[in-house]
């Protein structure tokens, strides 16, 4: 029988009423009392002496802390070799702010992991036990256009699996997650929806602008890919004295490569990372300002220090992720994404997050919100400015304040601070009247959202288009089919895409299952923009990067590997894309002809049969439901 003093256990543990019955059930203490609600199961009395011995060995200082202190997991999505993953650097800044120590930039890599424990120390100041651990990731920019990109999307679910595993197995009472890159953020949110214990996300922050001396203008990582297309089609030149010694097109490429990413932080435009960060802030899962603070700003350091107090608030008030992941908060996320011109990847990730949290969200909701929401932001990739510029005029909270006042964003949604979203931004400055980044509601870039959900005989279960209006609202062209992304990349590299006719370039067998991994295709879309090919629309069952722009349609469902119509298209078929009627159709081929093609079609034999991608291909669902991997029953 357990030797457990009454003072140690308090109220009896029981079933967590906020736990989803589809998951392993852990007993916990009722809210309103002690904060070690889950960890007490292994630290009370002497029921689990081996566990307590290991915890003492791991650093629990004394019996008082063993029996009474809550356990907070700090999950950092970190690895070397990527500016976004330089996220732990921001935690180092907390230490600088506390100690006033100088920090030579050349030492950054040496001390990052050591000073990553600063967040842990801030938690420990709250008399809680902090356990730091890591989740892996993939650099989309490094893997873009090569086979490594197939591993990117599956890391979203790998991150979710990792954090769920550690949080539950280690009996953590709360989780602070620090992601930096795009799919890392939905990964930590999906994990939070699974374990549903008190949680807060700290966004790693955006990178600073780069500057090209030869182009004589600001550059960022997207510039690299567009410059590649310009280089291939002989359109890349130094601004001054082009072609002279040290100013050749090759020199310009080298200059861009060297200066596009000047330090730590996620890609600077309204690409997928900043799309997800701003949306998640609008959902109430971060502190105000988290999505727009640059990685190396003093504000980001202070946010990290404050997170310990806020996670304690969520524990005391029993604020759980699924309390915040509601239909109303997802609507906020969609509105902000449309207003700011966010990435099509956001649609995939919102669907996955909602799927995990059991919130009814579908492509029809995306379409409905897009139809009623104007596009206002002059942000890259289709615009001029970067997140660093938005930060300087008030950042995301100032934008949210304007949208709440206009009735476009629901300010009543609860947040991790214990206050509503409207209360969080009430004291934030309003956007300056002379700023140029966010257009007034009376003068939008486009009256409705730039993300359109298309259906038709080409994509009966949906496709996601990114159409800002700058490239027109409809496109008709002849199909030119590529069965893998590298086939199109090779054609572009050889300069084989003509300028004299409208073409719909179709890249297929790159969906979640067929890829496998649904790789992003920024290399092709950016090369086309850089080459100035305005006669092109791009369509795929894969994804496009948040940095992609132009007339692009992705996430075509059913994908080619599942026998969708995209698998039946042939070179020369006429494809009509209509962003007003929200249609994508093959118009010159009869239903009888499509039926004959379907009879003749055979699913290709998967080339990947072992390893993580083989497992992913067997488990993953379709893009129209978020491409999740943990559904007990597949959608099809």
Beta strands, then each sheet from edge to edge (+ up, - down):
strand 1: 14-15
strand 2: 27-28
strand 3: 71-77
strand 4: 129-135
strand 5: 174-178
strand 6: 198-201
strand 7: 210-212
strand 8: 217-219
strand 9: 451-454
strand 10: 463-466
strand 11: 474-482
strand 12: 503-507
strand 13: 536-540
strand 14: 552-554
strand 15: 574-578
strand 16: 583-586
sheet 1: 1+ 2-
sheet 2: 4+ 3+ 5+ 6+
sheet 3: 7+ 8-
sheet 4: 9+ 10- 14+ 13+ 12+ 11+ 15- 16+
end
